Amino acid sequence: MKVVVQVKLIPDAAQAPALEATLRTVNDRANWVSGVAFERGVPREYELRKHTYAELKVAGLGAQAAQHTIKKVRDAYTTLQANIRAGNLGKPGSRRRARAESRPIVFRPDAAHPYDDRCLSWQYDAQTVSIWTVAGRLKNLRFACSADQLKTLREYRQGESDLLERGGVFFLIAVCEVPEAEQYTPEGFVGVDLGIVNIATTSTGYRAAGRGLNRHRKRQLELRKKLQAKHTKSAKRRLKNRRRKERRHAANVNHIIAKQIVTEAERTSSGIALEDLGGIRQRVRLRKPQRVTLHSWAFHQLGAFIEYKARRAGVPLEYVDPAYTSQECAECHHIDKKNRATQALFICRACGVVAHADRNASRNIAARGETAWTAGRESRVPATP
């Protein structure tokens, strides 16, 4: 399985300008290549190379940097066409789709640029890298990361790495091919009910309350509103310094929750059953004040964290249909909309069971996960002679 490791570069006073100039140059040239590709109907990579490679070399890009710039542009158009075919940019004739189709793709000055082993080498013991720049090869460029990240890089790094800049800080993002643990046969399943009031509730009793995260989001939203209303240089500077802070906090919370769920499942030799919530934002209709809460809900990120941590630990994972899990009684399986008395209270109209609504839903998800696992296993019945 592929795992991404991000390390922070620590350039000195002479190295930082070279890195910044490199990103500005390659992305400026990428915009020029994008214009050429758009004018010529986005040809294939080999044909696009014939029209742009020589000019990129004249602009000061090395051979590998020029090749990667062309490939980056072609990949961006491939992704754009895939999004158009999938309907992610709207229906034919829509304003958003028309804008995307009517002009070439533009790259930010600090957008990521790929490097391969010919233009980037790692020295793990010294924690330095040697990297190509427009000012020449930079050697002994220090980087910082945790001990676990360094071990992962040393043992499993493969393929390309991306150089990018965020707020004046440079990072290298490396792809590592980590072997998956052998998956065991589960003795049961832990159902995980995802929500906003409670971020995650499991059938084993673990509940991650969303009160703290929701309060954090609300404070950040109010602070952004106040700063945006001031229109002063200091307010804009403050906004720039605080950007991505809420996202980082939410990602950290999701990592903690995912680790807790996977650890519990591994300890009890159980599998994990998750709801398949894809497309929920398009299906649900809410009032305007509630839309911010729904669209801030990072359920997909939490599911992705649980999935990759489960694969690394060898924990079986199943996605199940979430339909009626909050209305179905986990004891008698009676389904009724009135069973959900309140957000937190479940009272079955058939058998009278009283339970926490999210805990009841997680038990239904666990049962569906076990059913899906049993149906998906290869039959152990001997073949008919």
N, C-alpha and C positions, 0 to 999 in steps of 0.2 A: 504494500500500500504506500501511497505517496504522502509524505509529511513535509510541511513547509517550515523551515527554520529561519527566523529573522535575527540578524546580528547588527549591532550598532557600530558604525565606523567612527574612529576617533582620529581624524586627520589633523596634522599640524597646520601652522599658518601658511605654509607653502603648498600643502596638498589640497586644502579645502577649495581654493579658487580653481584648481585644475579639475576637480570633480564637478564643481558647479558649471564651469565652461563646457565640460564634456557633455553633460546632460542638456544644456541649452543648445549646443551645436547639433547633436544627434537628433533632437526633437525638432529643431528648425529644419533640418534636412529631411526628416520624416514627413513634415508638412509639405515640403516641395515634392517628394515622391508621391504623397497622397494626391496632390493636384495632378501630377502626370498620370497616375492610375485612373483618376476620375475622368480626365479628358479622353483617355484611350479605352474607356469602357471596362476598367478594372481587368487587365489581362492576367494571365497566369504568372506565377512568380518568375519563371525562367524568362518569359518575354519581357516582363517589367524590369528585370535585371539588365537586359540589353539596352533599354532606354535610359537607365539611371545610374548604373554602376560607375561608369567613367566619370560622370559629373560628381558623384560622391567622393571618389578618390581625389579629384582636384580640390574639393572643399576641405581636405585634410583628414578624412576618415580612413582608418586602416582597412585592410581587406576584409577582416572578419566583422568589424563594426559596420562597414557598408552592407555586407551580406545580411547582418542581423537587422539593420534598419529597413531594408527592403522586405524582409520576411515579416517584420513587425507590422508594416503597413498592410501587406497582403493578408495577414491573419486578422487584422482589424476589420477589413472589408468582408472577410469570410464570416466573422462573428456578426457583423451588421446584417448580412444577407440571411443568416440563420434566424436572427431575431425578427426580421421582416416576415420570413416564411412562417414562423411560429405565431405571428400576430402580436408580438410583444410591443410593437410600435403603432398599434391601431389597425383599423381596416383600410383597404385601398381608398385613397382620396382623403384620408384624415389629415389634419394639420400637422401632427407630430410625424407621421410617416412621410408626408410630402417634404417636410424640412430635411429629414434624414436622407432622402433619396435625391434631393436637388442640389446638394453641395458636398464637396469632399470632406473626409474625416479630418479633424484637427486634433493635434496632440498638444497637451500642456507643456510648458517649458521644463517642468520638473517631473514629467512622466517617466515611468520606469523604462530602463533599457536593458536588454538581455546580454549576458556575457557567457561564453563557453570557456573550456579549459585552455584554449589557445590564447585568450586575452585576459584570463583571470586564473591565478593559482593561489592555493591556500597553504599557509604554514601553521599547522595546528599547534605545535609545541610552543612557538613564539607568539601565537595568536595574532598573526599579521597576514596580509594578503599582498599580492603583486598584481596590479590592475592597469590596463591600457587606458590612457586619456589622450585628449588632443594635444596635451603638453608633453607627451611622452609617457613612458612606463613609470608608474609610481610603485616603488618597492618599500617594504617595511611599513605599510599602512596598517595601523593597529585596529583591532575590532574587539568588542566586548560582548559576552554572552554568558549564560549560566553553564555550570559544569555539565548538566544533562544535555544541553544544546550542543556543547562542544563534542561530547561523546557521540551524539547522533551524527554530527557533521563528519567526524573522523571515520565512522564506521559505515555510514550509509549514503553519503552525498553522491548524487549522480546527476548528470545533465547540466542544464544551464542555471545560472544565477542572475537575479535582476538587481540592478543598482537603481535606487530611487532616493528622492529627497522629500522630507516632510518638515516644514517649518524651520529650514536651515540645518536640519540634522540628516545625515546620510545613513542609509541602511543597505545591507545586502540581504536578499531573500533567496535562500538556497533550497532546492528540491532534494529530498532524501527518500530513497526507496527502502522503507523499513519492512522487514518480513512480518507477516501476520502470524499471531499465535494460533496453534491448532485449536479448532473449535470443538468444544466438548458437547456431549448430549445433555441438555438441560433436564433437571429434575422437576422443574416448574417454570413459571414465567412471572416476572415482575411487571405489572401494568403501570404505565406512566400517563397520567392525565395532565395535559398542559393547559395553562390558563393565564389570566391576567391578575386576578386577585391572589391566587396561589400559582406561582410560576410552574411548579411541578408537584404532583401528589402521586405517591406510589401505593400499590396494593399492600405493601409491607408496613405502611404507616408513616413513612417519611413524607414530610410536607415542607416545601420551600415557599415561604410566604412572600408575596410580591409587594408588601407594604413599603419596605425600605427602598426598593428600586423604583416604585411608582412615585414615592415622595422625592427621590433624587431627580427623576425625570421632570417632575412638576417644578422643582426649584430651578433647575437648569432652564426650563422653558420661560419661567417668569423673569429670570435674570437676562436671558437673551432679548426678551421683549423690552426690558428697561434700557439695555445698552443700545439696541437698535433705534430706540426712540430718541436718543440723545444726539446722534449725528455728529459727534465730536471725534477728533483724531484719537484721543485717549480711549474713548468707548470702542472705536473700531480696533484699536490695538488690543484692548482687553478681549474683544470677541475673537480676534485672531489667535490669541494665546489660549483661549478656552475651547477652541474647536476640537472635535473628536473626543473631548473629555467624557461626555455622557456615553458615547459608544464604547470607549475603553472600559468604563465602569460596568456597563451591561455585559460586555464580553467576559470580564473577570467573574461576575456573578454566575453566568452560564457555565463557565469552566468549573467552578466549584460545585455547582449542582450536578453537572454531568459526571464529574469524578465520584461524587457521593453515590449516585445511582449505579454506576458501573461497578464500583467497589462492593456495594451491597449484593448485586447480582452475582459477582464472581465469588464472593464469600459463601453464598448459599447455593452455588452451582446451578443458578437459575438463568433463564434467558430474559430478554427485555422486549416488551411489546410497546410500540409507540403508535400514536395516532398519525395517520396520513392527512395532514392539514393543508396540503397543496391547494391553492386557489381560494382559500377561505376569505381573503380580503376582497375578492371579486364577487363572492357569493353573498356576503353579509351586507345588509343595509342598516346604517346607523345614523343617528342624528349628528349634526356637525360637531358639537362639543366632544362626542365620543370617538370621532374618527382619529384624532391625534393619538389616543390611547391604543386603538387597534393597530394603527400603522407603525407605532413604536414597539409593538410586541415582537420580540426577537425569537419566536418559536422555531423558525427554520434553523437559526444559528444554534440554538440549544439542541435540536434534533441532530444536527451535523456533528456537534461536539460529542454527543452520546454515541453516535454511530462510529466515529473513528476511534474513540477510546475503547468501545466494545470490541472492535476488530483487532486492536492491538492486544487486548486481554484475552481474546478467544471466546468472548461471550456471544452466544447466538442472539440475533436481533430480528424482529419481525415488525413490519408496518401493517396496521389493520385499519379497516374502515371505521371512522369515528361516529357514524350515523347512529343516533339514539342511545349512545352510551350514557348520556346524562339523564335519560328518561327511563331506562331499563333497570329493573330491580335485579341486583346481583344474586339474590336468593331464589326468587321464583320466576325471574325473567319476564315479568309482566311489564309491558311498555305503555306508558301513559304520560302525556305532557304534564298532567297535574301532579305526577309523582315528585317533580322538582318543586317543592313548596317555596323555597327561597334560594338565594344564591348558594347558601351553605348547607341547607337542610333538605334531606331526601326522605320522603314518607311514602312507602308503597301503598297504593290504593287497594291492592289485592290481598297481600299477606300482612300488611301493617308494619313491616320492618322500618325502623328509623335509623338513619345513618348520615354521616357527613356526605354531602353530594359528590364532592370530588373523589373521596375514598371509594364510594360506590361505583363511580364511573371507572376508576382505575382497576377495580376488580373485574368489571366487564371487559376492559381492554386486555387484561391478563388472560381471561378465558378465551378471547378471540385470538390472541397471540398463540396460545397453546394449540388451538384448533388449526390455525394456519401452519404452524410448525409440523403438526402431525400429518396434515394433508400434503405438505411439501416434501416430506421425507421419502426416500426410496423404500419400496415395500420390502419387508424382510421375509415374506412368504416364499417358500421354495417354488421355483418355476415348475410348471406342469410338464412332465416328460412327454 
